[in-house]
């Protein structure tokens, strides 16, 4: 299956910021790249509640939505402060190459 | 008696339904407008009416906090009215959202304040504050409207998210707006924690 690959940022860019966000028009999504407990993660940053912007809170170590305060696990993307809210943040596979971070997705997904 | 009557007109690149959604999405007040609404709680709400208690920070005078009871009502499908009582002065604000083209909306907001007796001395203060208030709330709400419009055009579904397949992430129809807007659960919701929330509300009045 053909794969899309898109550069989101460089590792040094990520190191200088808490997180990097980028609209990826090819997949019609907004992606957030962040480092959590020393590990890099890539997820959709569109809150499944009403579509708000997700950011990574480095002090509290969770993802949160600016619009309504929903909190999501940095690891599995599950909502942690609304027990009945079942939708999760989608995760992306990514690749590190030549100090760049690329996200990867199957073309048909 | 003196009446202050001010209207602001602006255009925005989204549908009137997105603007109406933003106006009725009360949950965002405690987050997006956190700097001006120090505390917001709903006493009562139904499909057309909301009674709020707000504690407001006055623009440019942040140490000055004003408690106010506001009643917001849906006047018609494009107009929202809010009756308030800031500084003990009765007010009426009217927000009208009109589609003026594909994905373009005219927003008209009118504020009226009625000053009587000694409260007339507050007229210049309110006249000075209203444009600051209007500009700040506009700027804070603008990214919400534009983003909401963008995700709805990608076929976003509330409480679900974007479609899983990229080919389904497009929508050319009219953005829907239907009251009541689905809410987060009461136990985790700052707005609806007040013990009087919807006290005595019946689903249907016979």
Interface residues (C-beta under 8 A of the other chain):
Chain A: X27 X28 X29 X44 X46 X47 X48 X49 X50 X51 X52 X53 X66 X67 X68 X69 X70 X81 X82 X83 X84 X85 X87 X90 X108 X109
Chain B: X25 X27 X28 X30 X31 X32 X143 X144 X147 X148 X150 X151 X152 X154 X156 X158 X159 X160 X161 X162 X164 X165 X166 X169 X170 X184 X185 X187 X188 X190
